[in-house]
C-alpha cells in the first residue's frame, strides 16, 4: 500500500564531492589535461602549416588577417613557437597587416594562457613556490609586474608560455600583464614579421636589418636573463 521510503543519502556527500571537484589540485589537473590536449593536437595535425600556406584560400584581406590572429592566439597556447607564426604573418600579409595580426594574436594567446593559469592553476602552483628563486620571482612579479613583463617581452630570454604562467601564478593583475605584453612584444614581433615579408629578397636592407635586430635582441635577452637570475639569487630569502 505504501511505497518504500527512498534510501537516505549520506549527509554531506554532495558538498564533499563539490569541494573535491573544485579543489586546487583538481583544477590544476584540468589545466594539465587542457594543455596536453592542445600540445598533442598541434603535434598531430600541425595546424601552423595550414596558416603558413595561406589557408583558407577563400578568405582574403581583413577577414583572413582576423582569422590568422585568432588562430595565432590558439596556437601559442598550444606551444607553437611565435617566431614561426610571426614569419608566416609577414609572408602572408606583408609588414603592416602582418604585424597587426601577429600582435593581436600575441595578446590573445597571452591572455588565454594567463586566465587558464590564474583560474585553474594559481592556488595549486603557489603551494609549490618554496624554492628561493621561485619565491623571489613571485615577489618581483607581484610588486613590479608591468615593468618585469615588459622587460621579458623586450628581451626574450624566457619562453613565451613560461612567462605567461609565471605571471598568472603571481599576484599581478591581468590589465597590466596584457598591456606590458602588447607593448613589449612590438620590437621583436616586428623584426620577425619584416623578415617574413622580405624573405623573397634576403639581401634587401629591410631583411638584413630585421635579422640583425633578431640576433642582437637574442644576445641581449640572454644577458638580461643571466643578470636577472643572478639578482634573484641574491635577493632570494635565506634559510
C-alpha positions as protocol buffer text, in pm:
chain_id: "A"
residue {
  index: 1
  type: UNK
  ca { x: 0 y: 0 z: 0 }
}
residue {
  index: 2
  type: UNK
  ca { x: 276 y: 235 z: 79 }
}
residue {
  index: 3
  type: UNK
  ca { x: 579 y: 298 z: -140 }
}
residue {
  index: 4
  type: UNK
  ca { x: 906 y: 228 z: 34 }
}
residue {
  index: 5
  type: UNK
  ca { x: 1078 y: 536 z: 157 }
}
residue {
  index: 6
  type: UNK
  ca { x: 1381 y: 635 z: -54 }
}
residue {
  index: 7
  type: UNK
  ca { x: 1712 y: 547 z: 95 }
}
residue {
  index: 8
  type: UNK
  ca { x: 1862 y: 841 z: 274 }
}
residue {
  index: 9
  type: UNK
  ca { x: 2176 y: 980 z: 118 }
}
residue {
  index: 10
  type: UNK
  ca { x: 2475 y: 1022 z: 342 }
}
residue {
  index: 11
  type: UNK
  ca { x: 2471 y: 1372 z: 483 }
}
residue {
  index: 12
  type: UNK
  ca { x: 2735 y: 1594 z: 342 }
}
residue {
  index: 13
  type: UNK
  ca { x: 2835 y: 1369 z: 48 }
}
residue {
  index: 14
  type: UNK
  ca { x: 2736 y: 1625 z: -218 }
}
residue {
  index: 15
  type: UNK
  ca { x: 2926 y: 1914 z: -57 }
}
residue {
  index: 16
  type: UNK
  ca { x: 3233 y: 1693 z: -17 }
}
residue {
  index: 17
  type: UNK
  ca { x: 3214 y: 1590 z: -383 }
}
residue {
  index: 18
  type: UNK
  ca { x: 3178 y: 1954 z: -490 }
}
residue {
  index: 19
  type: UNK
  ca { x: 3476 y: 2056 z: -278 }
}
residue {
  index: 20
  type: UNK
  ca { x: 3683 y: 1774 z: -426 }
}
residue {
  index: 21
  type: UNK
  ca { x: 3595 y: 1871 z: -784 }
}
residue {
  index: 22
  type: UNK
  ca { x: 3668 y: 2237 z: -716 }
}
residue {
  index: 23
  type: UNK
  ca { x: 3983 y: 2179 z: -514 }
}
residue {
  index: 24
  type: UNK
  ca { x: 4304 y: 2350 z: -631 }
}
residue {
  index: 25
  type: UNK
  ca { x: 4463 y: 2022 z: -738 }
}
residue {
  index: 26
  type: UNK
  ca { x: 4153 y: 1917 z: -934 }
}
residue {
  index: 27
  type: UNK
  ca { x: 4163 y: 2245 z: -1123 }
}
residue {
  index: 28
  type: UNK
  ca { x: 4536 y: 2207 z: -1177 }
}
residue {
  index: 29
  type: UNK
  ca { x: 4480 y: 1857 z: -1316 }
}
residue {
  index: 30
  type: UNK
  ca { x: 4225 y: 2001 z: -1557 }
}
residue {
  index: 31
  type: UNK
  ca { x: 4479 y: 2263 z: -1665 }
}
residue {
  index: 32
  type: UNK
  ca { x: 4736 y: 1991 z: -1734 }
}
residue {
  index: 33
  type: UNK
  ca { x: 4481 y: 1795 z: -1939 }
}
residue {
  index: 34
  type: UNK
  ca { x: 4387 y: 2104 z: -2142 }
}
residue {
  index: 35
  type: UNK
  ca { x: 4750 y: 2192 z: -2217 }
}
residue {
  index: 36
  type: UNK
  ca { x: 4845 y: 1835 z: -2302 }
}
residue {
  index: 37
  type: UNK
  ca { x: 4546 y: 1812 z: -2534 }
}
residue {
  index: 38
  type: UNK
  ca { x: 4639 y: 2138 z: -2706 }
}
residue {
  index: 39
  type: UNK
  ca { x: 5002 y: 2034 z: -2747 }
}
residue {
  index: 40
  type: UNK
  ca { x: 4902 y: 1688 z: -2876 }
}
residue {
  index: 41
  type: UNK
  ca { x: 4667 y: 1843 z: -3131 }
}
residue {
  index: 42
  type: UNK
  ca { x: 4944 y: 2070 z: -3251 }
}
residue {
  index: 43
  type: UNK
  ca { x: 5188 y: 1781 z: -3288 }
}
residue {
  index: 44
  type: UNK
  ca { x: 4940 y: 1553 z: -3466 }
}
residue {
  index: 45
  type: UNK
  ca { x: 4774 y: 1796 z: -3706 }
}
residue {
  index: 46
  type: UNK
  ca { x: 5038 y: 2070 z: -3735 }
}
residue {
  index: 47
  type: UNK
  ca { x: 4782 y: 2347 z: -3791 }
}
residue {
  index: 48
  type: UNK
  ca { x: 5060 y: 2604 z: -3824 }
}
residue {
  index: 49
  type: UNK
  ca { x: 5137 y: 2459 z: -4167 }
}
residue {
  index: 50
  type: UNK
  ca { x: 4786 y: 2550 z: -4282 }
}
residue {
  index: 51
  type: UNK
  ca { x: 4844 y: 2909 z: -4176 }
}
residue {
  index: 52
  type: UNK
  ca { x: 5184 y: 2926 z: -4341 }
}
residue {
  index: 53
  type: UNK
  ca { x: 5036 y: 2803 z: -4670 }
}
residue {
  index: 54
  type: UNK
  ca { x: 4766 y: 3068 z: -4669 }
}
residue {
  index: 55
  type: UNK
  ca { x: 4465 y: 2861 z: -4563 }
}
residue {
  index: 56
  type: UNK
  ca { x: 4176 y: 2917 z: -4600 }
}
residue {
  index: 57
  type: UNK
  ca { x: 4212 y: 3033 z: -4962 }
}
residue {
  index: 58
  type: UNK
  ca { x: 3858 y: 3171 z: -4985 }
}
residue {
  index: 59
  type: UNK
  ca { x: 3933 y: 3444 z: -4733 }
}
residue {
  index: 60
  type: UNK
  ca { x: 4135 y: 3750 z: -4826 }
}
residue {
  index: 61
  type: UNK
  ca { x: 4223 y: 4087 z: -4683 }
}
residue {
  index: 62
  type: UNK
  ca { x: 4098 y: 4184 z: -4340 }
}
residue {
  index: 63
  type: UNK
  ca { x: 3892 y: 3868 z: -4283 }
}
residue {
  index: 64
  type: UNK
  ca { x: 4196 y: 3648 z: -4342 }
}
residue {
  index: 65
  type: UNK
  ca { x: 4406 y: 3864 z: -4108 }
}
residue {
  index: 66
  type: UNK
  ca { x: 4143 y: 3842 z: -3833 }
}
residue {
  index: 67
  type: UNK
  ca { x: 4123 y: 3464 z: -3868 }
}
residue {
  index: 68
  type: UNK
  ca { x: 4501 y: 3443 z: -3863 }
}
residue {
  index: 69
  type: UNK
  ca { x: 4513 y: 3647 z: -3540 }
}
residue {
  index: 70
  type: UNK
  ca { x: 4259 y: 3417 z: -3373 }
}
residue {
  index: 71
  type: UNK
  ca { x: 4443 y: 3106 z: -3487 }
}
residue {
  index: 72
  type: UNK
  ca { x: 4774 y: 3262 z: -3379 }
}
residue {
  index: 73
  type: UNK
  ca { x: 4643 y: 3307 z: -3026 }
}
residue {
  index: 74
  type: UNK
  ca { x: 4519 y: 2947 z: -3008 }
}
residue {
  index: 75
  type: UNK
  ca { x: 4846 y: 2811 z: -3144 }
}
residue {
  index: 76
  type: UNK
  ca { x: 5057 y: 2997 z: -2890 }
}
residue {
  index: 77
  type: UNK
  ca { x: 4850 y: 2835 z: -2613 }
}
residue {
  index: 78
  type: UNK
  ca { x: 4941 y: 2502 z: -2780 }
}
residue {
  index: 79
  type: UNK
  ca { x: 5312 y: 2597 z: -2753 }
}
residue {
  index: 80
  type: UNK
  ca { x: 5373 y: 2669 z: -3122 }
}
residue {
  index: 81
  type: UNK
  ca { x: 5684 y: 2894 z: -3135 }
}
residue {
  index: 82
  type: UNK
  ca { x: 5589 y: 3256 z: -3201 }
}
residue {
  index: 83
  type: UNK
  ca { x: 5881 y: 3329 z: -3437 }
}
residue {
  index: 84
  type: UNK
  ca { x: 5739 y: 3080 z: -3689 }
}
residue {
  index: 85
  type: UNK
  ca { x: 5397 y: 3243 z: -3669 }
}
residue {
  index: 86
  type: UNK
  ca { x: 5544 y: 3593 z: -3697 }
}
residue {
  index: 87
  type: UNK
  ca { x: 5737 y: 3499 z: -4011 }
}
residue {
  index: 88
  type: UNK
  ca { x: 5421 y: 3343 z: -4157 }
}
residue {
  index: 89
  type: UNK
  ca { x: 5227 y: 3663 z: -4077 }
}
residue {
  index: 90
  type: UNK
  ca { x: 5477 y: 3873 z: -4271 }
}
residue {
  index: 91
  type: UNK
  ca { x: 5487 y: 3632 z: -4563 }
}
residue {
  index: 92
  type: UNK
  ca { x: 5108 y: 3616 z: -4590 }
}
residue {
  index: 93
  type: UNK
  ca { x: 5001 y: 3974 z: -4519 }
}
residue {
  index: 94
  type: UNK
  ca { x: 5306 y: 4198 z: -4551 }
}
residue {
  index: 95
  type: UNK
  ca { x: 5471 y: 4406 z: -4284 }
}
residue {
  index: 96
  type: UNK
  ca { x: 5186 y: 4630 z: -4165 }
}
residue {
  index: 97
  type: UNK
  ca { x: 4887 y: 4395 z: -4168 }
}
residue {
  index: 98
  type: UNK
  ca { x: 5106 y: 4105 z: -4062 }
}
residue {
  index: 99
  type: UNK
  ca { x: 5233 y: 4298 z: -3761 }
}
residue {
  index: 100
  type: UNK
  ca { x: 4879 y: 4391 z: -3655 }
}
residue {
  index: 101
  type: UNK
  ca { x: 4760 y: 4031 z: -3685 }
}
residue {
  index: 102
  type: UNK
  ca { x: 5065 y: 3894 z: -3503 }
}
residue {
  index: 103
  type: UNK
  ca { x: 5038 y: 4142 z: -3214 }
}
residue {
  index: 104
  type: UNK
  ca { x: 4667 y: 4074 z: -3176 }
}
residue {
  index: 105
  type: UNK
  ca { x: 4736 y: 3701 z: -3167 }
}
residue {
  index: 106
  type: UNK
  ca { x: 5019 y: 3752 z: -2918 }
}
residue {
  index: 107
  type: UNK
  ca { x: 4798 y: 3942 z: -2674 }
}
residue {
  index: 108
  type: UNK
  ca { x: 4511 y: 3698 z: -2725 }
}
residue {
  index: 109
  type: UNK
  ca { x: 4729 y: 3393 z: -2663 }
}
residue {
  index: 110
  type: UNK
  ca { x: 4892 y: 3553 z: -2359 }
}
residue {
  index: 111
  type: UNK
  ca { x: 4552 y: 3646 z: -2218 }
}
residue {
  index: 112
  type: UNK
  ca { x: 4411 y: 3295 z: -2263 }
}
residue {
  index: 113
  type: UNK
  ca { x: 4719 y: 3138 z: -2103 }
}
residue {
  index: 114
  type: UNK
  ca { x: 4711 y: 3390 z: -1817 }
}
residue {
  index: 115
  type: UNK
  ca { x: 4344 y: 3322 z: -1742 }
}
residue {
  index: 116
  type: UNK
  ca { x: 4390 y: 2945 z: -1763 }
}
residue {
  index: 117
  type: UNK
  ca { x: 4682 y: 2965 z: -1522 }
}
residue {
  index: 118
  type: UNK
  ca { x: 4503 y: 3207 z: -1289 }
}
residue {
  index: 119
  type: UNK
  ca { x: 4171 y: 3019 z: -1271 }
}
residue {
  index: 120
  type: UNK
  ca { x: 4291 y: 2659 z: -1287 }
}
residue {
  index: 121
  type: UNK
  ca { x: 4646 y: 2661 z: -1161 }
}
residue {
  index: 122
  type: UNK
  ca { x: 4725 y: 2953 z: -932 }
}
residue {
  index: 123
  type: UNK
  ca { x: 4612 y: 2804 z: -599 }
}
residue {
  index: 124
  type: UNK
  ca { x: 4794 y: 2476 z: -656 }
}
residue {
  index: 125
  type: UNK
  ca { x: 5108 y: 2626 z: -807 }
}
residue {
  index: 126
  type: UNK
  ca { x: 5153 y: 2881 z: -530 }
}
residue {
  index: 127
  type: UNK
  ca { x: 5190 y: 2596 z: -284 }
}
residue {
  index: 128
  type: UNK
  ca { x: 5493 y: 2483 z: -486 }
}
residue {
  index: 129
  type: UNK
  ca { x: 5670 y: 2820 z: -463 }
}
residue {
  index: 130
  type: UNK
  ca { x: 5912 y: 2705 z: -199 }
}
residue {
  index: 131
  type: UNK
  ca { x: 6237 y: 2736 z: -389 }
}
residue {
  index: 132
  type: UNK
  ca { x: 6437 y: 3052 z: -333 }
}
residue {
  index: 133
  type: UNK
  ca { x: 6442 y: 3156 z: -699 }
}
residue {
  index: 134
  type: UNK
  ca { x: 6070 y: 3086 z: -746 }
}
residue {
  index: 135
  type: UNK
  ca { x: 5982 y: 3280 z: -433 }
}
residue {
  index: 136
  type: UNK
  ca { x: 6196 y: 3575 z: -540 }
}
residue {
  index: 137
  type: UNK
  ca { x: 6050 y: 3572 z: -893 }
}
residue {
  index: 138
  type: UNK
  ca { x: 5699 y: 3566 z: -747 }
}
residue {
  index: 139
  type: UNK
  ca { x: 5782 y: 3866 z: -532 }
}
residue {
  index: 140
  type: UNK
  ca { x: 5923 y: 4065 z: -826 }
}
residue {
  index: 141
  type: UNK
  ca { x: 5622 y: 3993 z: -1049 }
}
residue {
  index: 142
  type: UNK
  ca { x: 5378 y: 4072 z: -769 }
}
residue {
  index: 143
  type: UNK
  ca { x: 5541 y: 4408 z: -685 }
}
residue {
  index: 144
  type: UNK
  ca { x: 5676 y: 4519 z: -1024 }
}
residue {
  index: 145
  type: UNK
  ca { x: 5467 y: 4315 z: -1264 }
}
residue {
  index: 146
  type: UNK
  ca { x: 5430 y: 4562 z: -1551 }
}
residue {
  index: 147
  type: UNK
  ca { x: 5798 y: 4654 z: -1561 }
}
residue {
  index: 148
  type: UNK
  ca { x: 5910 y: 4292 z: -1527 }
}
residue {
  index: 149
  type: UNK
  ca { x: 5682 y: 4158 z: -1801 }
}
residue {
  index: 150
  type: UNK
  ca { x: 5776 y: 4447 z: -2028 }
}
residue {
  index: 151
  type: UNK
  ca { x: 6144 y: 4356 z: -1986 }
}
residue {
  index: 152
  type: UNK
  ca { x: 6070 y: 3988 z: -2050 }
}
residue {
  index: 153
  type: UNK
  ca { x: 5893 y: 4071 z: -2376 }
}
residue {
  index: 154
  type: UNK
  ca { x: 6152 y: 4324 z: -2492 }
}
residue {
  index: 155
  type: UNK
  ca { x: 6444 y: 4089 z: -2426 }
}
residue {
  index: 156
  type: UNK
  ca { x: 6318 y: 3736 z: -2495 }
}
residue {
  index: 157
  type: UNK
  ca { x: 6519 y: 3523 z: -2258 }
}
residue {
  index: 158
  type: UNK
  ca { x: 6227 y: 3325 z: -2113 }
}
residue {
  index: 159
  type: UNK
  ca { x: 5985 y: 3121 z: -2328 }
}
residue {
  index: 160
  type: UNK
  ca { x: 5654 y: 3293 z: -2403 }
}
residue {
  index: 161
  type: UNK
  ca { x: 5438 y: 3030 z: -2231 }
}
residue {
  index: 162
  type: UNK
  ca { x: 5659 y: 3016 z: -1922 }
}
residue {
  index: 163
  type: UNK
  ca { x: 5630 y: 3392 z: -1873 }
}
residue {
  index: 164
  type: UNK
  ca { x: 5251 y: 3371 z: -1910 }
}
residue {
  index: 165
  type: UNK
  ca { x: 5209 y: 3107 z: -1642 }
}
residue {
  index: 166
  type: UNK
  ca { x: 5464 y: 3265 z: -1408 }
}
residue {
  index: 167
  type: UNK
  ca { x: 5266 y: 3590 z: -1423 }
}
residue {
  index: 168
  type: UNK
  ca { x: 4940 y: 3401 z: -1371 }
}
residue {
  index: 169
  type: UNK
  ca { x: 5079 y: 3237 z: -1058 }
}
residue {
  index: 170
  type: UNK
  ca { x: 5184 y: 3572 z: -913 }
}
residue {
  index: 171
  type: UNK
  ca { x: 4952 y: 3840 z: -779 }
}
residue {
  index: 172
  type: UNK
  ca { x: 4991 y: 4053 z: -1091 }
}
residue {
  index: 173
  type: UNK
  ca { x: 4668 y: 4185 z: -1246 }
}
residue {
  index: 174
  type: UNK
  ca { x: 4553 y: 4095 z: -1595 }
}
residue {
  index: 175
  type: UNK
  ca { x: 4534 y: 4451 z: -1744 }
}
residue {
  index: 176
  type: UNK
  ca { x: 4899 y: 4545 z: -1673 }
}
residue {
  index: 177
  type: UNK
  ca { x: 5010 y: 4199 z: -1789 }
}
residue {
  index: 178
  type: UNK
  ca { x: 4831 y: 4234 z: -2124 }
}
residue {
  index: 179
  type: UNK
  ca { x: 4946 y: 4594 z: -2173 }
}
residue {
  index: 180
  type: UNK
  ca { x: 5308 y: 4505 z: -2098 }
}
residue {
  index: 181
  type: UNK
  ca { x: 5283 y: 4205 z: -2330 }
}
residue {
  index: 182
  type: UNK
  ca { x: 5145 y: 4414 z: -2617 }
}
residue {
  index: 183
  type: UNK
  ca { x: 5399 y: 4695 z: -2582 }
}
residue {
  index: 184
  type: UNK
  ca { x: 5699 y: 4476 z: -2510 }
}
residue {
  index: 185
  type: UNK
  ca { x: 5629 y: 4237 z: -2797 }
}
residue {
  index: 186
  type: UNK
  ca { x: 5629 y: 4506 z: -3068 }
}
residue {
  index: 187
  type: UNK
  ca { x: 6004 y: 4523 z: -3150 }
}
residue {
  index: 188
  type: UNK
  ca { x: 6080 y: 4151 z: -3183 }
}
residue {
  index: 189
  type: UNK
  ca { x: 5745 y: 4073 z: -3345 }
}
residue {
  index: 190
  type: UNK
  ca { x: 5803 y: 4348 z: -3600 }
}
residue {
  index: 191
  type: UNK
  ca { x: 6151 y: 4215 z: -3677 }
}
residue {
  index: 192
  type: UNK
  ca { x: 6024 y: 3864 z: -3750 }
}
residue {
  index: 193
  type: UNK
  ca { x: 5726 y: 3993 z: -3949 }
}
residue {
  index: 194
  type: UNK
  ca { x: 5951 y: 4213 z: -4163 }
}
residue {
  index: 195
  type: UNK
  ca { x: 6188 y: 3921 z: -4215 }
}
residue {
  index: 196
  type: UNK
  ca { x: 5894 y: 3712 z: -4332 }
}
residue {
  index: 197
  type: UNK
  ca { x: 5766 y: 3980 z: -4565 }
}
residue {
  index: 198
  type: UNK
  ca { x: 6113 y: 4023 z: -4717 }
}
residue {
  index: 199
  type: UNK
  ca { x: 6206 y: 3653 z: -4726 }
}
residue {
  index: 200
  type: UNK
  ca { x: 6200 y: 3654 z: -5105 }
}
residue {
  index: 201
  type: UNK
  ca { x: 6476 y: 3920 z: -5102 }
}
residue {
  index: 202
  type: UNK
  ca { x: 6729 y: 3800 z: -4842 }
}
residue {
  index: 203
  type: UNK
  ca { x: 6983 y: 4062 z: -4947 }
}
residue {
  index: 204
  type: UNK
  ca { x: 6745 y: 4357 z: -4908 }
}
residue {
  index: 205
  type: UNK
  ca { x: 6830 y: 4618 z: -4642 }
}
residue {
  index: 206
  type: UNK
  ca { x: 6500 y: 4556 z: -4461 }
}
residue {
  index: 207
  type: UNK
  ca { x: 6564 y: 4181 z: -4432 }
}
residue {
  index: 208
  type: UNK
  ca { x: 6925 y: 4226 z: -4318 }
}
residue {
  index: 209
  type: UNK
  ca { x: 6822 y: 4490 z: -4063 }
}
residue {
  index: 210
  type: UNK
  ca { x: 6549 y: 4265 z: -3927 }
}
residue {
  index: 211
  type: UNK
  ca { x: 6783 y: 3968 z: -3894 }
}
residue {
  index: 212
  type: UNK
  ca { x: 7046 y: 4184 z: -3727 }
}
residue {
  index: 213
  type: UNK
  ca { x: 6791 y: 4306 z: -3474 }
}
residue {
  index: 214
  type: UNK
  ca { x: 6679 y: 3949 z: -3405 }
}
residue {
  index: 215
  type: UNK
  ca { x: 7037 y: 3839 z: -3335 }
}
residue {
  index: 216
  type: UNK
  ca { x: 7113 y: 4139 z: -3114 }
}
residue {
  index: 217
  type: UNK
  ca { x: 6789 y: 4107 z: -2920 }
}
residue {
  index: 218
  type: UNK
  ca { x: 6859 y: 3738 z: -2865 }
}
residue {
  index: 219
  type: UNK
  ca { x: 7202 y: 3814 z: -2724 }
}
residue {
  index: 220
  type: UNK
  ca { x: 7056 y: 4095 z: -2514 }
}
residue {
  index: 221
  type: UNK
  ca { x: 6785 y: 3863 z: -2387 }
}
residue {
  index: 222
  type: UNK
  ca { x: 7041 y: 3604 z: -2281 }
}
residue {
  index: 223
  type: UNK
  ca { x: 7239 y: 3871 z: -2095 }
}
residue {
  index: 224
  type: UNK
  ca { x: 6930 y: 4012 z: -1924 }
}
residue {
  index: 225
  type: UNK
  ca { x: 6814 y: 3662 z: -1825 }
}
residue {
  index: 226
  type: UNK
  ca { x: 7156 y: 3585 z: -1675 }
}
residue {
  index: 227
  type: UNK
  ca { x: 7165 y: 3911 z: -1478 }
}
residue {
  index: 228
  type: UNK
  ca { x: 6804 y: 3866 z: -1364 }
}
residue {
  index: 229
  type: UNK
  ca { x: 6878 y: 3516 z: -1238 }
}
residue {
  index: 230
  type: UNK
  ca { x: 7187 y: 3640 z: -1056 }
}
residue {
  index: 231
  type: UNK
  ca { x: 6989 y: 3923 z: -897 }
}
residue {
  index: 232
  type: UNK
  ca { x: 6707 y: 3689 z: -793 }
}
residue {
  index: 233
  type: UNK
  ca { x: 6961 y: 3455 z: -635 }
}
residue {
  index: 234
  type: UNK
  ca { x: 7097 y: 3736 z: -422 }
}
residue {
  index: 235
  type: UNK
  ca { x: 6753 y: 3870 z: -325 }
}
residue {
  index: 236
  type: UNK
  ca { x: 6601 y: 3529 z: -250 }
}
residue {
  index: 237
  type: UNK
  ca { x: 6511 y: 3470 z: 116 }
}
residue {
  index: 238
  type: UNK
  ca { x: 6772 y: 3275 z: 306 }
}
residue {
  index: 239
  type: UNK
  ca { x: 6704 y: 2990 z: 544 }
}
